[in-house]
């Protein structure tokens, strides 16, 4: 519970701890946290919801803005017995009720509250959401209430009963509601709180907008009584002629026969799950067309058990390293990348639609790119699905950002749970080649213990992909830069953030810098660049102009050509994005201006420089 306690003083911390104990006694720990167990390996999450039977709850939700949390705590700050989670329309008319969902305004779901209402632009706190829906129950099914994400702390109620709680703003969660749904009208209420805390993940200090709300899809998912919950079907990295993985069945009869097949190829195998519903899958897979950026082949993979058939679109490829090279299907690949925040292109706000994903990935491809870094948190599932279809390689990341509370055990468990939810959702996506556990974290013993624990968890959850983190550089003398962060010993690929020419010297400095690495591993420059306001022009020594930004990029490209251990580059960032840290009037106005494209979709001069460089790299590869 510590990850929710403000660092404002021991008195408040003690009070929050007391409230946590009260809530635990009332609701039970499993309901309180929503996810069973603290171990990220035990994430109990429905995957592949797009290929299941679903009922969308997206659309207009009634909302109550509650900065004092009077809908949850009474005046002595105890959990209230008459909270907003109860339906005010079903109360006795004589009762004193000081709220009304029916009379309150609506917000769109999915969506953030900041850009839907001017008065909520800077709001950080609690908003209550309510959605009423009709439902007809079936005796032969189970039903789950599924959330793509809610930022940050969500308590979920159905028909006045608390289902559970989820902490973390960017990963999915669900609750089984089979026995809690009513025939006819139902009411789901969600208390969403996006306040920041020092011991949360991410921590209190970030460089992106803290969009609050039900920011991704909400749906009911219907399954048979016994159903396929989870699976991993991938090529064996040690023997690419085989598919190796596992299936997980859940429900009334978890021990049963399961068939995994790829109808277009004739590949098929049948396995028997154990009493826990688990079975390993190993099958020869000759003749598969491997997934590549040039030919992103996806196969329909069918997973069948008695009474349940589930299909997924999966690409097959391997990703390994050799010395300074990253190997895709055994061949060297240079990652022609760009970083992306989940800022909605053209309309702003939190990106939450497949059209948002297509626009951003389309811009990356227009740059001759084959790779994106999805910073600094888990992006919406549609982004990964579209990257699979478009042939864009992906770096996926959890928000362990800057100065996390490294010594806090609850903070670590929070990070590990978020990592588990991200990997569980996306480990069948061919596009994902890198799991990132951190960004720009200062070195210390506590940080090393924290991050090596996440690295070990990541490899346990998915041994088929590479693990990375975005590290920082250090100087030896005035012009020699060394990559020597000790965390690199534990990673497969080294990410390095450098802003030479922007925060570090003037635009001509990159041409004078020489790079060294103490590790025989591939290096990706995971951030570099500088800011510019689209349409602002002057000479190339005037900051914030397109000319100044372009000169940084020209000199960066010349520097890249001299680095023999470089396996990819990833400029910061594709599009300008909102950030409260960036306040310079008439230039930033609440926007980070390091984008190669403006928030209105206008390409800056530096975009063309990266496009030309990536065109050269593409021709070299051909």
Secondary structure as UniProt FT lines:
FT   HELIX           2..4
FT   HELIX           10..27
FT   HELIX           29..33
FT   HELIX           40..42
FT   HELIX           49..51
FT   STRAND          53..56
FT   STRAND          59..65
FT   TURN            67..68
FT   TURN            70..72
FT   TURN            75..76
FT   TURN            81..82
FT   TURN            84..85
FT   HELIX           88..90
FT   TURN            93..94
FT   TURN            102..103
FT   STRAND          106..109
FT   TURN            114..116
FT   HELIX           118..120
FT   TURN            121..122
FT   STRAND          126..135
FT   TURN            139..140
FT   STRAND          141..147
FT   STRAND          153..158
FT   TURN            159..160
FT   STRAND          161..167
FT   STRAND          173..176
FT   TURN            178..180
FT   STRAND          184..193
FT   TURN            198..199
FT   STRAND          218..224
FT   STRAND          226..236
FT   TURN            237..238
FT   STRAND          239..251
FT   TURN            252..253
FT   STRAND          257..262
FT   TURN            263..266
FT   STRAND          267..272
FT   TURN            275..276
FT   STRAND          278..284
FT   TURN            286..287
FT   STRAND          299..305
FT   TURN            306..307
FT   STRAND          308..314
FT   STRAND          319..322
FT   TURN            323..324
FT   STRAND          325..328
FT   TURN            329..330
FT   STRAND          331..332
FT   STRAND          335..340
FT   TURN            345..347
FT   HELIX           354..366
FT   TURN            367..368
FT   STRAND          371..374
FT   HELIX           381..390
FT   STRAND          393..397
FT   TURN            406..407
FT   HELIX           409..426
FT   TURN            427..428
FT   TURN            430..431
FT   STRAND          432..439
FT   HELIX           445..461
FT   TURN            463..464
FT   STRAND          466..471
FT   STRAND          474..476
FT   TURN            477..479
FT   STRAND          480..483
FT   HELIX           486..490
FT   STRAND          493..497
FT   TURN            501..503
FT   TURN            507..508
FT   HELIX           509..512
FT   STRAND          514..517
FT   STRAND          522..527
FT   TURN            534..535
FT   TURN            540..541
FT   HELIX           546..560
FT   TURN            561..562
FT   TURN            564..565
FT   STRAND          566..571
FT   STRAND          577..578
FT   TURN            580..581
FT   TURN            585..590
FT   STRAND          591..592
FT   TURN            599..600
FT   HELIX           605..621
//
